[in-house]
């Protein structure tokens, strides 16, 4: 699911060193939960921290392989780049843009999300 980049604000979520390769990290912003992953090539990805099936569950427990994660509950393969579940399964998880400035990680969030 694509976000309108003109309506985003970038929120600092931590230092780059806090995000270890292959390990999902939960980041809470107000009542909102994000799963942040660092791939083996160092690229960071942020997704909604909820698997795309009925039972839900945290994505932070997923296994990272390249730019794909494997859902911990149903073994769905999810693209970190666009949040889409790979065939033969279906579904999608919201993704968020990530930028790194001076070793500080920021995530682009819709202005409607309360930061409280």
C-alpha positions as CSV (number, residue, x, y, z in Angstrom):
1,X,0.0,0.0,0.0
2,X,1.5,3.3,-1.1
3,X,1.4,6.4,1.1
4,X,1.1,9.9,-0.3
5,X,4.6,11.2,0.3
6,X,3.5,14.8,0.4
7,X,1.4,14.1,3.5
8,X,4.2,12.4,5.5
9,X,6.2,13.6,8.5
10,X,9.5,11.9,9.3
11,X,9.9,10.8,12.9
12,X,13.2,9.8,14.5
13,X,13.1,6.2,15.8
14,X,16.7,5.7,16.9
15,X,20.4,5.4,15.9
16,X,21.3,3.2,13.0
17,X,23.4,1.0,15.3
18,X,20.2,0.0,17.2
19,X,18.9,-2.0,14.2
20,X,20.8,-5.3,13.8
21,X,20.7,-7.2,10.5
22,X,18.2,-10.1,10.2
23,X,16.4,-9.1,13.5
24,X,13.0,-7.4,13.5
25,X,12.6,-4.6,16.0
26,X,9.3,-3.2,17.3
27,X,9.1,0.6,17.3
28,X,6.1,2.1,19.1
29,X,4.9,5.6,18.1
30,X,2.0,6.5,20.3
31,X,-0.5,3.6,20.0
32,X,1.0,2.5,16.7
33,X,3.4,-0.5,16.3
34,X,5.9,-0.8,13.5
35,X,8.3,-3.6,12.6
36,X,11.7,-2.4,11.4
37,X,14.0,-4.8,9.6
38,X,17.6,-4.4,8.5
39,X,18.5,-6.6,5.6
40,X,21.9,-8.2,5.0
41,X,22.8,-5.4,2.6
42,X,22.2,-2.8,5.3
43,X,18.9,-1.4,3.9
44,X,16.2,-0.7,6.4
45,X,12.5,-1.4,6.0
46,X,9.5,-0.4,8.1
47,X,6.1,-2.2,8.0
48,X,3.0,-2.3,10.1
49,X,3.8,-4.8,12.9
50,X,0.9,-7.1,12.1
51,X,0.8,-10.2,9.9
52,X,-1.8,-10.0,7.1
53,X,-3.9,-12.9,8.1
54,X,-7.0,-13.2,10.4
55,X,-5.1,-14.2,13.5
56,X,-2.7,-11.4,13.1
57,X,0.5,-11.5,15.2
58,X,3.7,-9.5,15.3
59,X,5.9,-9.3,12.2
60,X,8.9,-8.6,14.4
61,X,9.3,-12.3,14.9
62,X,9.6,-13.0,11.2
63,X,12.7,-14.5,9.6
64,X,14.5,-12.2,7.2
65,X,15.9,-13.5,4.0
66,X,17.2,-10.8,1.5
67,X,14.4,-8.3,1.1
68,X,11.7,-10.8,2.1
69,X,10.4,-11.9,5.5
70,X,8.7,-15.2,6.5
71,X,5.6,-14.7,8.6
72,X,6.1,-16.5,12.0
73,X,2.5,-17.8,12.1
74,X,1.7,-19.1,8.6
75,X,5.0,-19.0,6.7
76,X,3.7,-16.3,4.3
77,X,6.5,-14.7,2.3
78,X,6.2,-10.9,2.5
79,X,8.2,-8.4,0.4
80,X,9.9,-5.9,2.6
81,X,10.0,-3.5,-0.3
82,X,6.2,-3.2,-1.0
83,X,4.6,-5.3,1.8
84,X,2.9,-7.7,-0.7
85,X,2.6,-11.3,0.1
86,X,4.3,-13.4,-2.5
87,X,2.4,-16.0,-4.6
88,X,0.7,-18.4,-4.2
89,X,-0.6,-16.6,-1.1
90,X,-2.2,-13.2,-1.1
91,X,-2.4,-10.2,1.3
92,X,-0.5,-7.1,2.0
93,X,1.1,-5.2,4.9
94,X,1.4,-1.4,5.0
95,X,5.0,-0.2,4.4
96,X,6.6,3.1,5.4
97,X,9.5,4.9,3.9
98,X,12.8,5.0,5.9
99,X,15.6,7.5,5.7
100,X,18.9,7.7,7.4
101,X,20.4,11.1,8.2
102,X,23.7,11.3,10.1
103,X,23.3,7.8,11.5
104,X,19.8,8.6,12.7
105,X,16.9,6.5,11.4
106,X,13.6,8.2,10.5
107,X,10.3,6.8,9.3
108,X,7.8,8.6,7.2
109,X,4.3,8.5,8.8
110,X,1.0,10.0,7.8
111,X,0.4,13.3,9.6
112,X,-2.9,11.7,10.9
113,X,-1.0,9.3,13.2
114,X,-0.8,10.7,16.8
115,X,2.7,10.7,18.1
116,X,1.6,10.9,21.8
